[in-house]
């Protein structure tokens, strides 16, 4: 009787069987709710979806930040060359635009056999204006196109060439391959050490015993103290890309035994694009190059030497030899101001003009008037005895005069962007 009364009282307290089932289900699921946490166990489905969307957006933001960092690295890498650059980043890579100009405003006096030559007087020259566009697809593949514009008051005309047009594959710092018209192993390397290309061409470039760029295949690289460059080219220079029966070869191997010190040996062998169909050649042009330089932020010193065989007589039965020496230096006594000087001596035609000697020097002061803008006040002098030779400062043919004097004074400038 007592049990029946308690049962009836319990049922009355708990309510109907449906209510009782809800209560017992709540009791049964209480431990699970405590384990998972009350908010998660009873979270609104809309709240869960918003949290998932927020997590996805955070992940996308992290990916975007990483892409921005990668693009910045690509821009810095693309702009680490000798020219200032402007870059545009897209989904297809990084495009850079660069330029460099060499100009002058000078007075020149040039005489042959004591008489003034027409290429004398005041004049303004834009000897070089390079405009380049490069595109970096990724860490390996890139392309480059660089045009070369020049106006010379002595030639009285303007010219535009394609100096560089190549595709590049950089597999590692020690192995970069270029196909097309690209820098040759020696002259651009020499210019980087000399530092005053806008005032004067380097030794073999000034005397006409080499090209700064040519069409072909190029392999270069560096690792630690070691650097190298090799080219198989047409041989006519970037402004003359004919097909030839032979491939010309050029190379350079260099070391940096100390910070700022550069030692290098280079060479060239080939027909200089003269061995074409129907043409007859008698000799193979050869050249040996040596350089030693020490470059620091406030000063630089360097000396170079070359020896050439049959460079200008490939299609001539007569043989000829040449050699030359150049020494240069500069010092910066104060910020933005640099004093510089250079001396060259050469015998450019030892066999055909055995008495011919070429003496050259320049001296001047450079002011970095603005970032990437250089201005130099300089004096240049060249003298040729017992013959004559066409150089970057003269406009006549070899052997035309027996005595030549050249003097030039004025302002030279280099502008990069």
Buried (B, 14 or more C-beta within 10 A) or exposed (E): EEEEEEEEEEEEEEEEEEEEEEEEEEEEEEEEEEEEEEEEEEEEEEEEEEEEEEEEEEEEEEEEEEEEEEBEEBBEBBBEEEBBBEBEBEEEBBBBBBBBBBBBEBEBBBBBEEEEBEBBEEBEBBBBBBBBBBBBEEEEEBBBBBBBBBBBBBEEEEEEBBBBBBBBEBEEEBEBBBBBBBBBBBBBBBBBBBBBBBBBBBBBBBBBBBBBBBBBBBBBBBEEBEBBBBBBBBBBBBBBBEEBEBBBBBBBBBBBEEEEBBBBEBBBBBBBBBBBEEEEBEBBBBBBBBBBBBBEEEBBBBBBBBBBBBBBBBBBEEEBBBBBBBBBBBBBEEEEEBBBBBBBBBBBBBBBBEEBBBEBBBEBBBEBEEEEBBBBEBEBBBBBBEBBBBBBBBBBEBBBBBBBBBBBBBBBBBBBB
